[in-house]
Amino acid sequence: RDRADDARRCAVVRAAIGERLLMIDANQVWEIAEAIEHVSSLAQFGIYWIEEPVSPDDILGHAAVRRGVAPIRVATGEHAHNRVMFKQLLQADAIDVVQFDCCRLGGVNEALAVFLLAAKFGKPVCQHAGGVGLCEVGQHLAFVDALSISGSLENRMLEHAGHLHEHFSDPITIDRGRYRMPQAPGFSTELKAESRLEYAFPHGSAWTSAS
């Protein structure tokens, strides 16, 4: 939105959350100079990071924004499609927080490679987990990172979307703002049989009752 309305909204959120972390997400809407000006104007609200300030493919653009808005962090990666793109983002010192999407990366091995790259460059990982099942998948990878790669929980987060978990046989468990380690084997992505029947297209009851 316009700068004045963004400032108004940041002020409302800051008043509501106190000293807790305040992150903002541009969702790729700005050019480089515009991003720097806009984010800098919001620095008074103690912004922790700006997410996807410019096109997700613009590696050098992210680097310019990062230099221009420091010490506000730059976070990006949910639209990055492989480890090579993250390698270039990290080599260019273009991001402070790695935000890969485990399903967009296309597999556990690619995700582990990005975790290893992030560890090499000393950058924390906060996976994108806003879609159906991403929380269930992402938790496993986050635990692998904490236990076997970074060995740390410092500055590490995993997004949480609080909807549609009721359709999974082994949904995530959140306790006081933290993911609890899953107790069942597998990747926690099995959908309940009744949910599969209800949403099977085009004859499931979810579709027939809506028509």
N, C-alpha and C positions, 0 to 999 in steps of 0.2 A: 504494500500500500504506500501512500505518500509518507514522507519522513515525519511529519507532525503526528500522524495517526500511529505510526510505529513507536514513536516516543511516548505517546499516551498509553499505548498498550504495555510497553516495557515498564512504565512507571506503575501501572496497576499490578502487574505480575510481581515486580520487585517488592511492592508494599505487602503483597499477599504471602510471599515465600520468605521474607526476611533475608538472612545472609546465605541461604541455600544457593546452589549453582543455577544460573540463568543462561540457557543456551537459546540461540535464535537460528532459524532456518530460512534461507532466502529461496531455496528450491530453484536455483539456477536463473533467476530473473534479471540479474544485473550484468553490465559490462564492467571491465576492470576498474576504471576510474570511478564509476558510479558506486561500485561495491565499497571501495575504500572510503569515499565520502560518506556514504550512508551508514556504514558500520562505525566509522569514527564519530559520527554525530550521536550514536547511541552508547558510546563508551562510558558515559556518566552513570549508566545503570549497572556497571560491573558485569559486563557480558563475559561469559566464560569461553564460549566459542561461537563462531559463525559457520553454519553448515551450508555447503554447496552455494557459495556466493556467486559463482559464474558457471559456465558450461562445464559439465563433469569431464569433458575431453580436453579442456584447456589447462594443460599441466603448467605451462609457464605463466598463464594467467593466475592460477592459484598461487604460484610463487610470488608474483607481484602483489597480490592482495595480502598474502601473509606478511610480507615486508611492510606493507602500507598500514596495516591495522594492529600490528604488534603493540602491546602484549596480548591482545585478544587472539585466541587460537583460531586456526582454520581447520575445519573437519570436513572430510569428503570421502567418497568411495562407494556409496551404495549403488552407483551406476557403472562402476568400473567392472570390466568383464573378465580380466585375467591378472595373473601375477605380474606380467610385464608392465602393465599400466601402473600398478602400485610401485614397482621398482623405479619407474621414471618419476613418479610423484615424490618418492623418498629421496632419490638421487638429486632432484632439483630443489630439495628442502622446501617443498610446496605445501606441506600439510603438517599439522601438529598432532592430529588424531586420525587414525585409520578406521574407516567405517565401511568395511566390506559387507556385502549382502551374500550370505553363504549359498543361496540358491542361484543368484545371478552369476556367481563365480563358477558354478557348475561342478561341485564335487568337493569331497573332504580333502583330497590331496592338494588341490589348488588353494583351498582355505588355509591349510597348514603351511603352505609355501609363503602365503602372505603374513601369517603369524611370525614365521621365521624372519622374514624381511623386516617386519616392524620391530622385532626384538633386536636385530642387528643395528638398526638405526635409532634405537632407543625411543620409539614412539608407542604410546598406548593404543590399544584396539578397543573401539566401542562399536560392536557389530550393529548393522541396521537390522531391526527385527520388527518392523511394523506390519508385516503381512501375515496371512493365515499360515500357521505352522512354523514361521521363522523363529519365534521364541522357543518352540520345542526343539528345533534343530540347533539353534544358536547356543543354547545353554551347554550342550555337550562340547562344542568347540571352545567355548569360554573356559570350561573346566580343564580341558586339555592345555590351553594356554597357561592358566594359573598354576597348574601342577607340573607341567613338563617343558614349557617353552620360556615364558617370561619369569615364572616362579613368583609372581607378584600380583596383588590385587590393587596396588596403588594406581590411582588415576584411571582404573579400568572399569568400564561399565558395559552393560548389555541393555539395549532398549527393551521396553516392555509395552506391549499392546494388550489391553485387558479384555479383549472380546474374542469370542468363538472358540475358546479353549474347551468348552463343554462338548465339542464334537470329537475330541481326541480320547483314545483309550488310556493314555498315560500323559495327562496334561502337565504343564509346568506347575510348580509350587513356589509361591512367593511368601516369604516370611520377613516382616519388618524391612521391606525394601530390598531384600536379597533373594536371588534364586537359590532354592535348595536342590542339592544334587539328586537327580532321578534315581530311583531304586530298582526300576525294571530294566531288563536288557533291551537293546535296540536303540533306535534313534528318536523314540517318542513321537513318531509321525503317523502311527496307525489311526485311521479314522474309525469311529464306532460304526458297526454294521447298520444300525438304524439311521445314522446320518447319511451314509452312502446311499441307502435306499431313498431317503427323503429328498435328497438333492440330485439323484441321477437324472440326467437330462435326456429326453424331454418328458419322461413319464413319471418322475418322482412327484410326490405330493406337494413339495415346495413350489413346483412349476405349475402343476395342474390347478392348484387352489388359487394361484395368482392370475390365471387367465380368465 
